[in-house]
Amino acid sequence: MKFNQAGPAIRLLFLNMSLILWLGIWLTGFDTVHWVLYIPTAFISFAAITGICPGLIISNMIFKKKD
């Protein structure tokens, strides 16, 4: 399977989004926040670090391009 790497602008967007989510989790309290909120935060952080977006991979698998 071929992974398309995100460009620097998208990676910076992912980084900003993940930092805002982590800040919200921290301000609310790590023991108060529901565990489901950690899933998109972890995915976005992973995408910012590696450039590989799991959400984009899943959506490409669901909606395959018709050539």
Residue pairs with C-beta under 8 A, 6 or more apart in sequence:
1 57
3 52
3 57
4 56
5 51
5 52
6 14
6 47
6 51
6 52
6 53
10 53
11 47
11 48
11 51
12 48
14 44
14 45
14 47
14 48
14 53
15 48
17 44
17 48
18 41
18 44
18 45
18 48
21 37
21 40
21 41
21 44
22 41
22 45
25 33
25 37
25 38
25 41
43 53
43 54
43 55
46 52
46 54
47 53
47 54
47 55
